[in-house]
């Protein structure tokens, strides 16, 4: 889902990984976070149990270069399903 704000010239994308437990959603999120350039990523937030499984969600924001004057922001989430 994308939200375009013409006043602030930003485009916000929300990408949600949803699926069964142990399907690799959090692993995929950590891989993307590790591969992203440090100046484009925010803090990775994860609420995990003692067995390292996500309970509620994982979240990580990313910024990208401007396209036609608009700032691109990506918000990645994982939710157990």
Residue, then its C-alpha position, 0 to 999 in steps of 0.5 A: x500500500x502506498x500513500x502519496x503526500x503532495x504537500x511534503x513531497x513524500x511517498x510512503x510504502x507499507x509492505x507487510x509480510x504475513x504468513x504461518x510461523x517458521x515461514x521465514x518472515x523475520x529471517x527475510x526482514x533481517x536479511x534485507x536489513x543487513x543488506x541495506x546501506x546504513x544511511x538508508x535504514x532506520x532501527x530494526x524493531x522486533x518483539x521476539x520470544x525466548x525462542x527467537x520467534x516474533x510474537x507481535x511484529x517486526x518493523x524496519x523503516x528505509x529511505x530511498x533516493x528522491x524520484x522526480x522530487x519525491x522522497x521515498x519511504x518504505x516501512x516493512x512489517x512482519x506479522x505472525x499469521 
